[in-house]
Amino acid sequence: MMSSKRSRNTKASAWLLVSTLMLSMLAGCGGNNGNSANAGDTTDKNTNTANTNTEKEDLSPLTFSFFSEDPSPNWTGMQDETGKIITEKTGVTLDAEFAVGDPVQKVALIASSGEYPDLISAKGDIGKMVDAGAMIDLTDLINKYAPNIKKVLGEENLKRSRYSNEDHAIYAIPTYSAVDQQYFNAGGGFELQHRAVKEAGYPAIKTVKDYETVIKSYLEKHPKDENGNKNVGLTLNADDWMMYITVTNPAFTTTGSPDDGEYAIDVDTQKVTYHFRRPAEKEYFRWLNHMNDIGLLDPESFVQKTDQYKAKIATGRVIGLIDQDWSYGDGEKALKAAGKFDQGYGHYPVTLSEEYKETSFWPTGFMAGNGVGITTDCKDPVRAIKFLDYLASDEGQVLLNWGVEGKQYNVENGKRVIPAEVNNRIVNDSTNFVKETGISLYNLLSVHYGDGVKDSTGNYYTTKFPEQITSQFNAVEKETLAAYKVDSWKGLFPKEEEFKVKPWGAAWNIPVPGDSEIVVLDNKLKDITWKRIPEAILSKPADFDKIWDAYMADLDKAGVTKAEGLREALVKERVKMWTE
């Protein structure tokens, strides 16, 4: 095994010794030597061990503990249909914990505790676990026991999965970036209720001014709903990390910069800027200040909790959103369940002005980075990697995305088809559907193909492909799309080929060493930003520039220039690692 140049605790060293002895014995039985240098070798010599092993597969009951930085509100403890089949096929059950509150702080506590879950998805905070000596290098385990993971990733993406230029270990198999992903629909941008857009005559909605005009004209005619309650122009969700999604991220997507977390990065030079320091973004927040000044911004935007936000959407009173459908979807589903389809939302590629392109579909290539790793406390690393490998198999991917044949889908003339009654539940009763079936709950546990990729039978691995997406649009959505002469919401957005592929993937996906000063600096900058941005938006227009200048001064004092330099070094290191 190739070890990290970082310090390791004694627990990690002990595991490495045992692992080396175990793999040496296995090598004597006909396997390869499993060197880390062969991580990208996808030839048969590295995959035959798992396929030709004549020993009966161990399916005895085994429970692994698992922690994820992401929430999973529909998790059933693997008692859904999909979970039960996964356990039947692997013998494995997960005792899972999902982040509540600050996930970054939770990972830091886990790393410092010396007691680790068997499996962990620490996202960009994996560096804390690596520095603690808590993570196993998965390279040899993948070579010996994970032919499906190797097949899906391929040589180049296995190389991209390495931790750093200095440390070529694979500490997490990348699960947050689907292989060969294609997008057929849009779920973000700026949202408007179909009824408001229809009443406005389906106008071009390209700039914030266009968007504002639709909301303003609708509210002038319909200030209250049928029950006498005040309609809301635009509401935002600033509850904890949702601040990123609906308040701050739109500042860069509307002004020509792609999603690299809190930093804007020049695609040619890799020069890094804390994105709020871009002059165009100041003008975006000035527009939100204007929306607040004229009464079109919900005054509860910065005090409501996520549940209150969704409940407000479910009343049908909110005309506009700036969000992602996975975030506000529960509220919209309530409207659809009540037959109020015209109060659902369409997605529009809004920019600050027409000089910018909306950047939702700026391509990243395969990002690697965030994913699931096995810790040094894992009770059976071989069973763990085999469990993850099953999920990456063709059988596993079809199960995770489609469900059970004869229940959630049928095969007709060689094609997988979702019955109408199941499709209806996916669209209108998705929460209960997910809890019962488990479909979509397990996708981020292992590597997987993206939308648009077909298996050996000619069927798509996932259910997000053009015909299926179209079948889930209701009559009102189809009417709106037809008015704009497109088949899906993505048809309104700039296409991937209009942008250069970012050679670093996405900066938010680059692991940060746990001992890096970036961690401290980023927290300081975030605290300042989350205080100043709401203050600027809610201020009197005459005070906006003064508050913004104070905000910029606060960032300077907090070391923003140093943070940009440290982040730029990480970006350039990844570009070097991926291109050499």
Secondary structure, DSSP 8 states (H G I E B T S, - for coil): ----SS---HHHHHHHHHHHHHHHHHHTTT-----GGGTT--SGGGTHHHHH--S------EEEEEEESS--TT--SS-SHHHHHHHHHH-EEEEEEE--S-HHHHHHHHHHHS---SEEE-GGGHHHHHHTT-B---HHHHHHH-HHHHHHHHHHHHHHTSS-SS-----SEE-SS-BT----S---SEEEEHHHHHHTTS----BHHHHHHHHHHHHHH-SB-TTS-B-EEEE---STTHHIIIIITHHHHTTT----TTEEE-TTT--EEEGGGSHHHHHHHHHHHHHHHTT-B-TTTTT--HHHHHHHHHTT-EEEEES-HHHHHHHHHHHHHTT-GGGSEEEE--BSSTTS---TT--------SEEEEBTT-S-HHHHHHHHHHHHSHHHHHHHHH--BTTTBEEETTEEE--HHHHHHHHHSHHHHHHHH-TTSSGGGS--B-TT-B-TTS-BSSS-SHHHHHHT--HHHHHHHHHTT-SSGGGGS--GGGS---TT--GGGS---TT-HHHHHHHHHHHHHHHHHHHHHHS-GGGHHHHHHHHHHHHHHTTHHHHHHHHHHHHHHHHHHHH-
